[in-house]
Amino acid sequence: MLTDHMNGTGFKMLFAVFHHKCTDAGIDELQLDRRMIMFLVPDNLHRINVAVEQNIEQQRTETYLDVQLIPDYWSGIGRSRQHATSLYVRVEVRIFPNCITKGKRIVNCLRYPIRMYSMRNRIYGEAVLPVFQFKTIGVASERPVLFAMDDHYFPLKNGVCHYMSKPEIIERPVLARSERPDAPDSLAAHFYGTVLYDEGKYRMWYLGMSLDINPDMPAQELELHRKKTNASLGGIMSGPICYAESDNGIDWVKPNLGQLLYKGNRNNNGIDLPEAFVHAPAVIKDEDDPDPNRRYKMVYTYIYNTGTIGRSHTSRTATSPDGIHWTAGKMGMIDEALEHSSFYKVNGLYVINGQALSGERRSEGGAPLGRQATAWISTDFDNWLKEGVDSFRLLENQAPSERGTRKNYDQVHLGVAPIVYDNVSVGLYGLWHHCENPFADTSCDFGIVISNDGLLFREPVKGHVYISSQESCATPVPGKQLNTVLCQSNGIINVGDETRIYHGRWRNAWTPEGVTDDYSGEVGLAILPRDRYGALGLIPSRKEGSILSLPITFPDEHFSLMINADGAKGIRVEFTDEHFRTIPEFSGENGGIVSKDGLDQIVEWPTNQLRMLAGKTVRMRLKLEKQDQVEPRVFAVYLVK
């Protein structure tokens, strides 16, 4: 029922049964014969308001139906100003995710018209979504962000080049290992983890490590560890998952959760899960799930398989009502050994992004594959596809015999960890400089990637090191030269006018004999002005330049355009049709101007209103001109309804 160009965005079928129960003084009962309206809407919505237009003896009336989500179907109760015996041909659905109503007034509502038709005593509807459409790349979005560094949205350029940003690095760690020897993070506070800004508070889940085994761990797991003498763990205790909180995101507190029995007491910030040896807690807050007990969702790695199905060192899910008390899901959900950096939700899909460890994924010709990014997908969080996505790849060695995780060349560590916008995802990958012997010479930087579907990523500037391990290095050990391995995870968040990049700094003191106290893990922070990952600006030798977008179909309603830029006085915005013909009403002297630098600066039009372009397909041209020795730089364009 919904057109194909919606590009797989998460939609669900709604069955709205309009009951005819209604009592109110002076208002007659609405008769709808319990007929059912079925339609598709985005799957992140919880409540709708339906305005039913009726035609009774040439008099037009409206009935408002408040429809709430209940398991498996939606039901509504209507109130009408006049008695009605049948439903007229047109229904308009007003959808608002925040479920805020005050009497008959709808606050923050989005209007979604429904085209109606009847068949077999049922009325069917087709959602007509007021979205911005980018048909050439198969994307539709309510709140699109067009990053200037994204060559899918701005493929045509003249006289401009990329200027990638340098985030401000906070030198000291924002979270470090505990000094208490009986703490679960006495060796390392690894950011194989997550930071959320949740209800006015920063919350962090991270991986604790210690040199000593927890004697209170499950006996079966302890026996497995002793038998296997896992060399990759180097004699350390990987786990438990730990929790911390902060009011400002810089000064953190490790609360006493009183859950986990660790070395004889529960006075720690560890989270109690079925396994003791764990890794990589990636957490999201899922506002779309109607079950409050599944509000927080986590994917983590368990090292040893203590069950009867599946394999070791693979992912497991968990759910929680509060992010503190967790219920683990089933084991064996993915039949591959893997190590992930991130877990996120995009276009109605749950995605794990990481590196495969089982050796079952291969490079061209069936040769071994180095560390590369793979994405695993689920539609319901419980059942995961066997097929994975080749999410991002660096070049493999030309010689097949020189490929593989133990060979000395650059690889993708832990996959991609993105922040998800409505139409685009921006992420970091680990640029792993592998050295097999000695392994302590291995280091890792960050590269930056972008995606229009959250699955297939590409570099806006190939080979660009976004944050190096020299810029954000682990706390040094006096008198020793130890490499830093940067670790990306669920750590890119937007708060206010900042983009914060929380990341791990692993001090690589690994030796064949095992690790010592020189080994450590800590959480670092890099900060950008919001959404300023990179810009397009004039080539140094040029005074003028321009960029031209792909075709954009505007919604048939009022909208505005905002820009994130510096040197804004040297930027003008124009429109052409999709075949590059200038639209005079929005070009030249009629072009849009930006009066201020910064985030969310409105584009003003001197003579015409953007409403003239509603429903039309156009291209956007940004003209850049150097004025008063000020260089214009465009970071992002926002289309806002």
VENBELWO-V160901 format. One line per field, one symbol per residue. phi: phi as a letter, one per 40 degrees, with the letter a starting at -180 (. if undefined). psi: psi as a letter, one per 40 degrees, with the letter a starting at -180 (. if undefined). burial: b if it has 16 or more other C-alpha atoms within 10 Angstrom, else e. Layout:
# VENBELWO-V160901
phi=???
psi=???
burial=???
This chain:
# VENBELWO-V160901
phi=.bccccggdcbbcbbccccbcabadgbcccbbffcbbbabbdccbbabbbbccbbbfgbcbbbbbcbbcbdgabbbbbbbcacbbacccbbbbbbbccfbbbgccbbfcbcbcbcbabafgbbbbbcbccbcbbccbgbbacbcbbcccccccbcbbagbacbccbccccccccabccccccccbccabcccaabbcbfgbcbbbaccbacbcccccdccccccccccfccccfgbcchccbbabacbgbbbbbcccgcccbfgabcabcbcbcbccbafcbbbbbcccccccbcbbbbbbbcbcccbbgbcfacacabacbgbbbbccccgcbcacabbbaaabafgbcbbbabcbcgccbcdggcdbccacbbbbacbgcbbcccbbccabccccccdcbbhccccacbccggbbbcbccbabbabbcccccbcacccccbabbbbbaabbgbbbaccbcgcccbccccbccdccdgbbbcbbcbcacbcbbbgcbbbbcacbcccbcbdchbbcccaaabbabbbddgccabbacddcbbbaabbcccbccccacabbbbbabgcccbbbbbbccbgcccdcbafccccbbcbchcfcccbbcbbbddccdgcbbbbbbcbacbfgbccbbcabbbbc
psi=diideefeihiihhghhgifhhhihehihhheffihhhihiieeieiihhhhhihhfehhiihhhhhihiheiiiihihieihieihiehhhhhhhdefhigbehhhfihhhihhiiihfeihiihhghgihhgddefhhidgihghdeheddgehiheiiigiihihhhdiiehiiidhdeiefddighggaihihhfeihhhhihiiidiiheeihddddddddddghddefeihgiahiiiiideedhihgihdfdhhhfeiegifihhididhiighhiihgeehehdefdhiihihhdhheaeiaiifaiiiiiieeedhihiaiifdhfihihidihihhfeihhhhahieeedhiaheeiihahihihiiieeedhhidhihgdhhihiidhdeeiideigihihheahhihhadeihhiiihghghhdhideehihahiiiiieeedhiihdhhehhdhieddgiihihheihhihhhhiagehihhbfihhghiihhhgfhideaiaediihihihihiihegdiihiihdeieiiiihiihhhiigiiiihiihiifdeehihiiiiefehhhdefibeeiiiheiiaifhhhihddiidddeheihiihhhhhhhhfehhhhhdihhhh.
burial=eeeeebeebbbeebbbbbbbeeeeeeeebbbbeebbbbbbbbbbbbbbbbbbbbeeeeeebbbbbbbbbeeeebbbbbbbebebeebeeebbbbbbeebeeeeeeeeebbbbbbbbeeeeeebbbbbbbbbbbbbeeebbbbebbbbbbbbbbbeebebbebbbeebbbeebbebbbbeeebbbbbbbbbbbbbbbbeeeebbbbbbbbbbbbbeebeeebbeebeeeeeeeebbbbbbbbbbbbbeebbebebeebebbbbbeeebbbbbbbebbbbbbbbbbbbbebeeebbbbbbbbbbbbbbeeebbbbbbbbbbbbebbbbbbeebbbbbbbbbbbbbbbbbbbbbbbbbbbeeebeeeeeebbbbbbbbbbbeebeebeeebebbbbbebbeeeebbbbebbbbbbbbbbbbbbebbbbbbbbbbbbbbeeeebbbbbbbbbbbbbbbbbbbbbbeeeebbbbeebbbbeeeeeebbbbbbbbbbbbbeeeebbbbbbbbbbbbeeeebeeebbbbbbbbbbbbbbbbbbbbbeeeebbbbbbbbbbbbbeebebbbbbbbbbbbbbbbbebeeebbebbbeebbbbbebbbbbbbbbbeeeebeebebebbbbbbbbbbeeeebbbbbbbbbeb
